[in-house]
Amino acid sequence: MLMQVPKQNPEFALVETSPPLAARLRYRRGDKMSTTYDLVEQMHYLYVNVVKARDLPVMDVSGSLDPYVEVKLGNYKGVTKHLEKNQNPVWKQIFAFSKERLQSNLLEVTVKDKDFVKDDFVGRVVIDLTEVPLRVPPDSPLAPQWYRLENKKGEKHKGEVMLAVWMGTQADESFPEAWHSDAHNVSHTNLANTRSKVYFSPKLYYLRVQVIEAQDLVPSDKGRSPEAVVRVQLGSQMRYTRPSPVKGINPIWNDELMFVAAEPFEDFIVVTVEDRVGPNNVEILGREIVSVRSIPSRHETSKPPDARWYNLHRPSAVGEEETEKKKEKFSSKIHLRMCLEAGYHVLDESTHFSSDLQPSSKHLRKQCIGILELGILSAKNLLPMKGKDGRTTDAYCVAKYGNKWIRTRTLLDTLFPRWNEQYTWEVYDPCTVITIGVFDNNHINGSSDSRDQRIGKVRIRLSTLETDRVYTHYYPLLVLTPGGLRKHGELHLALRFTCTARINMVAQYGRPLLPKMHYVQPIPVRHIDWLRHQAMQIVAARLVRAEPPLRHEAVEYMLDVDYHMWSLRRSKANFHRIMSLLSGVTAVCRWLHDICTWRNPITTCLVHVLFLILVCYPELILPTIFLYLFVIGIWNYRFRPRHPPHMDARLSQAENAHPDELDEEFDGFPTRKPADIVRMRYDRLRSVAGRVQTVVGDLATQGERAQAILSWRDSRATAIFIIFSLIWAVFIYVTPFQVVAVLVGLYMLRHPRFRSKMPSVPVNFFKRLPSKSDMML
């Protein structure tokens, strides 16, 4: 019963690690208490907070001073912004120098005057690092102090600078906003693109618009009946109703359209009634603009709001003032029912690996059942993504769970980045997935047109994790490219799922996956994929507007925007998954065949004994089945997975994918390939579809034969069957059930000496029944 999974390439396998984490040590001791930043290795930094200066001396002949501060430690140098004509500047900038890279015991803080030819020296402060205090949160921030500036000879002179210098870790609240020593060549304007941030997706709602009817439409051509359709637009989303079956000036549609709306509701719903005069000729009969904020919301299965009549205005009159609109004595009208559905969960990712299943309404959400903690430790053996530019890789990580996105800081020009950043999420459902992606930052030099390159992605399902256990592994970063499967490196993660409400977590397994409204009033299938795509676009557009922006390409990669697109490789993978499932059924059938053919006489005799016992004591059948399932589960416990799941190259059919299949998978939609390539792929698709068509036809044939048994399509076959059924009914009624069961069982388990290689009578009878395949054109 234990299906052996074929081993994949060791290069693509998971590697368990044992880093010196505080959480691992406590878990081994049985201490389940967690503390801040216990899933990452502590990294010590020297923090320098340059606050402000006062009474700086004037250096230019003009009497002005454009001061800035240069913080130097060995070969590392950080520079603040220069402030024009200011003798009392305020900078409030923090610099962080990694302790591992400290190349000097002296910290030099120099104030300079920005000049065209050569910057003038104003004064400096030299601090001995042996006297720098150590600060560990939750200690209060270190109070800055005034330091008197010295000249180049070490003599005190005019001017003071306010500084705070301390040793801390990445748990320091100044860490995310600090200027790091590895970013010494990044300008101040692009420095924000390298910092770590936390983002939140906008709260999404489904907007339901039911277009019922319109009255008193006024077409320009009074002699013809208008073929009216309604176009409803919300932002960039546009949907059309079906043409009205009732032609004329009072059309009826009764059509329902769905949209995705996001808080804050700043958009407007534009409802336009159009008359399709010709193939490329559309006349606008009226338009109405409604603010989304004025739309009532509906929670769960409450009664939908009443429909309303809206006045339709001429396109030229839409922007007129309200007083002018009131002067109109007559206008066309449209009957609409609109509401914001707060009881649904707006799907912005595939349901197969969704990270959030909560409804839009905060009042309908369930209580938190646990905490998910993720430590992004490091990566190794990354490929140089900027080899052409003479650089290696500027890597950063993005993690998404629920509506919370995180982005680590960008570590510049390294193939072995060490982030050691820890993040936390609340968990409401254990059957969800967290996604972690690694990207190469292409925006550190101000290039706005370039795209961040994908390095790899990892998905981890929370239900496969043991509670309170710390998982530390190297995950392979696999990326499928048009040239084939490539490994771009390995990502080192630490993961812990802590359950805070164990009873609620167990109860979740008996509850529906999605909110109640998805089952009471399901969304039409024709809307689901389109709505998911619109939700993805809204989330991506909102996160791009943040500072620093979470790039559109990164959001699309994390949400798998193109997951539903056709891929021959993915189709093969799904076919092999089905065959793997059916192999279990095949193994059971093969075992039964071996029993019936007496392949192993001892086993067959034992099955005979078990069969006779169950026939004599039928009340033992169900207890035996459930006891058997229990024993199998206990036996398989020894073989349970020890590691969290990860991207499986063999399961995905990615290792040996044909180059042309990958080229087709990465082709855009619509295609941009030459006609001969498209023709070849179309012929290949027809060949595959022909095989699928044959299999579907065979399944339909077997089902139609079963239906034909009592349908009198073959009158002789039906007569034979019903007479045989009558004889069996009388025989079973007269004979005790145990006797019939024993006779049937012994016949099925008879020795091969009493078997024939020819098909049995029931099989021959079934294959002779008619199907509808001979009625197909």
N, C-alpha and C positions, 0 to 999 in steps of 0.2 A: 504493500500500500504506500510505502514511502517512495515518491518519485525522485529519481536521481537527476539532479540538474547538471547538464553538461558544463564542464569547467571551461572558463573563458581564458583568454590570454592573460598570463600573470602580470603583464605590463599594465593591464587595465583593471587590476584587482584592487581591493581595499587593503590598506596596511594599518594594522593597529599599532599605536604608539603609547609611550608611558612618559609624557613630559612631567616635570616637577611642579604640578599644580596643587594648590592648597586643597581644592575640592577632592582630588583623587586620594590624597592622604587621609582626609576625614572619612571618605566613603569606605576605605579599607578598615579603618578603626570602628566603623559602625556609626559614626557621628553624621547625622543627616542634616544638620544645621548648615545653611549656606550663608556666605558673606559676600560683600561687594568685591567684584573682580577676583573671585577665587577660581575662575575657569581659564584664566590666562596667566602667562608668566609676567612677573613684575618687571617693568622696564623703567629705569631711573633716568630722569632728565634734570638738567640744570635750567631753571626758569629765570628769565630776566624780564622784569616788568618795567619798561621805560614809561614813566607817567608824564612828567612835564619838567620844565626848567624855568628859571627866573633870573632876572638881572644879568642877562648875557651881554658881554661887551660887543660893541659895534666893530666890525672888521673892515668894511668897505669905506672908501672915501666919501661915497654918497650918503653915508650915515644909516644905511639899511642893513638888515641881517636876515638871511634866509637859512635858518638852522635846520639841521637834521642830526640824528644820532647814529653812529656806527658801533655795533656791538661785535667785538672780535674775540674769538677764542681759538688760538692756534691758527689753522688754515681756514676755519669757518668764520664767516662774517655775515652779519645781518644788518640791514639798513632800514631806518624808519622813513616816512614821507618827509619831504622838506616843506616847511611852511614859510611863505614869503612875508618879508618885512614884519618879523615878530620876535621881540626880545624876551617874551614870556610864553613860549610855545607849549602846547598840550598835545601829546602824542597818544598816550594810552595804548601802547603796543607791547605785546608779550612775545618773547623769543624763547625757544626750547632747543637745547643742545643735548643730544643723546650722550649718556654717561660713557657708553662703550667707545664713543669716538672722541672723547676729550683728549686733546693733544697738548694741553698746557695747564699749569696750576694757577695761572693769572688770567683774570677776565678784564679786558680793556673796554671801557665805555667812553667813546670819543664824540664830542660835539663838534660839528663842522659847519662851515658856512658855504652854501651852494654858490658856485661861481661859474662863469662861462669857460674860463681857461683852466684854472686849477682851484679846487675847493680849499678854503682857508681853514686852518686849525684854530678852534676856539678854546678848547680845554678838554681834559679827560679825567676819568676816575679809574683807578686800578684796584681790583678786589681780589684778595687771596681766597682761592676756593676752599682751602682747609678750614676757613672760618664761616663757610656758608651753612645755615641751619637746614635741617631735614624737616619737611612738613608732610604729614600723612593725613588725608581726610578721615574723619570729619573735623579735623582741626580748622579753626577759623583762618581766613586768608592772612598772609603775612602783611603787616602794615609797612608801606613804603617809607623810606627815609630820605632826607636831604643830604646830598654829598657835595662838598665844595670842589669845584673844578681845579685842576692843576695844569700848569704849563708843561712844556716838553722837558724842563729841568726838574720837575717834581715839586715846584713851588706853588703854593696856594695863591689864587688870584680871583678876580671878579667872576661871579656867576655860580649858580648851583643847579644841580639836576636831581630830580626825585626818582629813586630806584627802589625796587624790591627784588632781592636775589635769594633763591632758595632751591633746595634739592627736593624733587617730588617724583611721583610715578604717573602713569597714564590715567590713574584714577583722579588726578587733579582736575578741578573744574576749569582751569585755564588751558587744559590740553587741547580741546577741539579748536579753539580760536587762536592758538599760538602759531607763530611763524617758526617752522622747523628747519633745522640746520641743513637737511638734505634739499631744501627748496631755496638755496641761496641765490640761484640764478633765475628765479621766477619773479616777474614783476608784481607790484602790489595789486594791480587790477586783476591779474590772473591767479593770485594766491588763493582766492576764494574757491577756485575750481579744484584745489587740492585738499580741502578740509573735510573732516567727517561731519555728517549731518544726519538728522532724523526727519523723515517726511511722513505725512499722513495723506492717504487718498481722500478725495472729497466724498461726502456722503451722497450716495446715488439713490434715485427713486425711479420707478417706472411711471411714466405718464400715459394714461389710457384716454384716448380720444375716440368717442363713438359718434360718427357722422350719421345722423338719422335721416333728415330730409331738408329740403329747401322749398321756399314758396316765393312766387311772384318774381321769378328771374326775368330780366329784361335783355334779350339778345338784340344785337344791332340789326339783324335781318329778321323782321317780324314774320316773314313768310315761312320760315323753317322751324322745326322743333329742335331745340338745342340738345346735343349729346353731352351732358354735363358730368364732369368728374370734379372731385375736390382734392386739392393739393394742400397738405398740412406740413409746415416747416417749423422746426425748432432748432435754432442755431444752424449747424451744418447738416442736420438730419432732415430728410425729406421723404415723405410717403404719399402715395396716391390711393384713392379709393377705386373700387371697381366701377366701370361705367354703370350708370343707373339703368335698371331694366325698364323704368318708366320714363319714356322720352317726353319732354315738354317743359313747361315753365315751373312745374311743381315736382321735381324729381325726388325719388326715394332711394336711399342707399342702404341704410342699416349696416354700415361697415364699421369695423373696429380697427383702430391703428394704435401701435404702441411705440413709445419713445423713451429715451433715458434723459432724465433731468438731474442736475447737480446743484447742491447748495454752494453759495447763496444763489437764490433763484433770480438771476439777472437777465435771463433771456426772455424773449417774447414768442408766443405761438402765432404764426401767420397762417390764417385759413383763407384759401383762395378757391373760388369756384370758377372753373374754366370750361369753355365750350370748344370742343375739338371740331373746328370748321372743316379742316382738311388734314392731310398727312403731316404737313409742317406748318399748319396755321392754327394758332390757339388764340381764342378771344377770352379775355378776363371779364366775367360777368359781375364779380364783386369780391371784396376782400375785407377781412376783419382781423385785427391784431389784439391779442389778449396776453396780459402779463402772467407769467407762471406763478407769481406770488399770489395772484387772486384765485388760483385754482384750489378748491378744497381737497384735503387729504382723507384717505380711507384707511382704517386700521382693521386688519384681518377681515372677517366675514360680515362686517356691518353693512347696512344698506348703502348702495352707491348713491351719490348725490343726484338730485333731480336734474333732468335735462333743462337747458335754457335756450331761449330764442335770442339770436344775435343779429343785429342789423348788418347787412352787407353794404359796403361803401364802394363807390367808384375808385379805381386806383389813384386817380388824381385827387380824390377827396379824403384819402386815408390820413394824410398829415394835417388836415384842417383842425381848427380849434373846436372845442366841444360846443361852443355857442353856435357856430355855424352848422354843426351837425344837427343840432336840435331844430334848426329852421326847416330842415327837410320834412316835407309832409308825407312822403312815401319812400320806402326803400325795400329792397329785397331782404329776405330773412333766411337764416339757416338755423336748424335745430341741432344742438350739440350737447353731449354729456361728457364732461371732462373731470378727471380726478387724478390725484397723485396717490399711487399705491404704496403705502408704507408697510404693508404686511409681507411684501416679497423681499427676497434677497436678490439684489441686482448682480448677475453673474458677469464678472469682468475677467475670469479665467476659466479654463476648462474644468468641468465638474469632476474629472478623473483625478486631478491633483489640485483641488481648490484648497485655499488656506483660510477661507472665511465662509460661513454658512448662516450668518446672523441676518435677521430682517432689518430693513431700513429704519424702522421705528425703534427708538431706544427703549420704549416702554415694553416692547414685546421680546426683548433680548433675555436670554437665560443668564444665570449666574456663572461666574468664572469657576472652572473646576481645577485649574492648575496654572503653573508658571513654566514657561519655556525659556531657558537661558542658553545663549549661543556665544561661545568664545571663538573669535576668528584669530587664530594664532599666527599662521605664517603660510607661505607657499614656497615651493622649491622647484628647480629645474624648469622655470618658465622659459618659453621660447622668446627670443628677441623680436618683438613686434615692430621695432623701429630700426632694424638693422641697416636699412638704406640711408637713414639719417645719421648714422654713426652713434646711435644710442641703443639701449637694450629695451627695457619695458618700464612704463610708468603705470603700475598696477594699482587698482582699487577694487573693493568688493561691494556688492549690493546684496542685501538680504530682504526678503519680503515674506511677511506672515500677517494675515488679516489686513487691516487697513494701514498698518505701520510698515514703512520702508526705512531701512538704514543704509547709510553709505559710509564706508571707512575713509580715512585719509589716503591720499595718493602717495605712495612711496616711489620716489623718482629714480630712474636709471638703475634698476637692480633686478636681477633674476631670482633673488632669494629674499623677497620682502618679509618683514616681521611686523605685523600690525599689533597683535595682542590687545584687541579691543573686545569688550564684552557688552552684550545687549540682552534685553529682557522683553518678553511678550506675555500677555495674559492669554490663556487657552480656554476656549469655550466648548470645544469639541475635539476629542482625541483623534477622530478620523479625518484629520486635515494634514496638509503638507507644507513644509517650509522650503523655500527656494533660495539658494545662495548662488550668485553669479560673480564672475571675475572679469574685469574689463581693463583695457589699456586706454589710459587717458590721453586724448589727442587735442586737449584744449588748454594746455598749460602755457602755450606760447601765443594765445590770442587768436588762433585760427578757428573762426566760427563755422566754416563750411565743412570741416572734416568731421568724421564720425568716430566714436569710440569703438574700438575693435573688441570682438568677443574672444575671451580666453577660455571660458568653460563655464559649466553650470552644474549644480548639485541639487537634487531633490531628496528630502528625507520625510517619510511619513511618521507622524508622532505615535500612531497606534502600534508601530513596530518597536517602540522604545520601552524598556523597563523603567518604572518610576524610580526616581532618586539615584539612578546609576549614571555615572559620568562616562560618556563615550568620547574617546580621543582617537581619531584616525586621519590618515592621509587619504583624501579622495582624489581619484584621477580626474583631471579636467579634460574631458573629451569633447571635441568639436567636429561636426560633420561638415566638410567643405566639398566644393565641386571636384576637388582632387582626391577625395577619399577621407577616411577617418584619421584624425590627427590627435595626438596627445600633447596638450600645450603646457603640461606641468602637473603638479599635485598641490592640493589645498589642504592645509592642516586645520581641522576644526575640533572644538570641544563642545559637547552637547549634553544637556541635562533637562529632563522633564520631571518636574516636581508636582505631585498631585496634592491639592489642598482640600478636595471634597471627593473622597473615594466612592461614596454611595452614589453621588450625582454622576460621576464618571461611568460607573457600571450601568446606571439607568439610561445613560445616553445611547447605549447600544440597542435599546428597545424603542427609541424615538425616531421619528422620520428624519431623514438627512437634511431636508430643506424645510423652511417655515410652512405653516399650515396652508397658506394661500396657494402655494404651488400645487397642492393636491385638491383643494376645494374648487378653485377656479384656475386650472392650468393655463399657462401661456401657450397660444397656438404654436405648433412646431415650426411653421413658416416664419415666425418672428424671432425664434430663440437665437440662431446664429447671427442674424443681423443686429439684434440688440446687444449681444455680447461684444461684437466688433465695435459698436458705437460706444459702449461703456469703456472698452480698452482705449479708444481714441480720446475720450474725455479725461480719463485718468492720466494718460501720457501728456496731454496738452496742459493739464493743471500742474503736473510735477515739473514740466519744462520751465514754467514761470517762476519756480522757486529760486533761491539764491544760496548756494550754487545750484544750478539746474540739474535735475536728474534727466539725462538725455533721453530723447524719444526712442532711439535705437536700443538703449539699455532697458527701458520699460517694456518695449515690444518683445525683446528676447526673454525677459523674466516672465511675461504673461503668455508666451507661446502664441503669438498672434496668428501665425500661419499653420497651426496644428491641424486644422480641418482641411487643408489643401491636399490635393491628390498626390500621392507618393507611391510608386510601385514598390519601393523598398519597405515602406511602412505596411503596405498591403500584404507583402510576403511575411513580414513579422507577425501580423495579426493572424494570418493563416496558420503559421507554425504554432502560435499560441493556442488556437483552436485544436490543432492536431495533438498538441501536448495534453490538453484536457481530455480529448477522446482516447488517448493512449491508456489512461486509467481504466476507462470502460472496456477497452480492448483487452487489457491485461486480465480483468475479471472474467470476460467471456472466454479467453484462452484457458484460464484456470478451470472454468466449468467444463470446457471441452476436454481438457485433460482428465477431469474426474469421470466424465461420461465415457471416454475411450479407455479407461482403466490404464492410463499411462503409469500411475503409481498405485498399485493394488491396495497397499496399506491405507493410503489417504482415501481412496474410494470406499473401502470398507468402513472407515471411520465416518465418512459422510453418510453412508447408508444408516449407520447406527443413529447419528444425530437426526437424520431425516425421520426415522421411525419414532424417535422420542418426541419430536415436535408434532408429529401427526397424532400421536396418542395423547399428548398434553398440549393442545393448541394455545392454552393460556400462557405458555412459556415463550411463545414466538416473539412478542414485542419486548419483554424483559431481556431476552437473549440478544436481540438486535442492539438495544441501547447499551447493554453491558459490553458488547463487542466494540461499539464505537468508543466507549470509555476506555477500554483496554488499549485500543489503537492509539488514542490520544496520549495516554500515559507512556506507551512505548515510544512514540515519536518525540516525546519531550526531550529525550537524550540528543536528538538530532535537530533541535530548534536552532534558528539562526542566532549566531553570537554577535553579529555585526548589523548595523542599520543598512537598509537597502541603498543602492546607488545606481548610476547609469550603467546598464548592462549592454555592452557592445554586441555580444552574440545574440541576445534576445532581440535587439533592434535590427538585426541583419545588416549591421553597419561595417563589419570587418571585411566582407567579401562582396560589397555592393558594386555593381557594374558602373563604370564611369559615366556611361550615357544615362543610366537611371538617376544618378546623382545630379547630372547636368539638367535633366528634366525636373527634378525636385526643386532645384534652386532657380529655375526659370520663373520669371514674373508672371502675373496674371493681369491682362491677357499676354500671351506669349510674344516674345520678340525674336524668335528663332526663324531661320530661313524656311521656305516652303518645303524643301525636300526633307529636312529634319522633322518638321511637323508631320509630314505625310508618313514617314517611317514610324514615328511614335504613335500616330493614330492607328496604323496597321497593327502595331504591337498591342495596343490597347484593345483593338477589336479581337485579336487572337485570345487575349486573356478573358475578355468578356464572353467570348464564345464558349470557353470551357465552363465559366460560371453559369452561363445560360443552360448548358447541357446538364449540369448538376442540379440546378433549380428545376429543370424540366423532369428529371428522374424523380426528384422528391415529390413533385406534383402528381406524377404518374402513380406512385405508390399510394398517395393519399386518395386519389380518385378511385383506385381499385378497392380500397377499403369502403368508400362511399357506395360503390356499385354492388356490394354484397346484397343489400336489401332494397336497391332502387329499381329492380326488374329491368335494367338495361339489357342484361343477358338473362332472359326469363328462365332458361334451363338451369343456369348456375344458381340463381336465386331460389328456384324450387328445390334443387338439391340441398341447399344450405338450410332452408327452413324445415324441410323434412328431417334432416340430420339433427337440427336443433331440437325438434319435437322428441325424437328418439332419445337424445341425451337428457332432455328434461325429465322424461319418464324414468330413465335408468337411474339418474342421480336421485330422484325422489324416492325410488324403491330401495336403492342401495345406501347404506350408511356412508356419511361423508368421509370418514376415516378410511374406509375400504377403497373408495374412489381415489382418494389422495395417494394411498399406498400403491395402487395399481398404476396410476399415472407416473408417480415418482420412480417406481422400479422399471417402468418402460423407458423413461428418459435416461436412467442410469444403467441400462442393460449392457452386457458385455459386447465388445466389438465382433465377436463370433456371430452374434445375432443381428448385426447391423448390415445395411446395404450401402454401397457407394452412390446409389442413385438418390435423387431428391425425394423427400417424403411426400405423401399424398397431400397434406395441407399446403405445402409450398407449391406443389404443382397446381392445385386448385386456385391459389391466390394469384399466381402468375398468369393464369388464363382469364382472369377477370378483365373486363374492358376498362379503358381509360379514355380521356378526351384528347389524347395526343393525335389520334387519327382524324380529329375534327379541326386540327390546326391548319391554317393556310401555309 
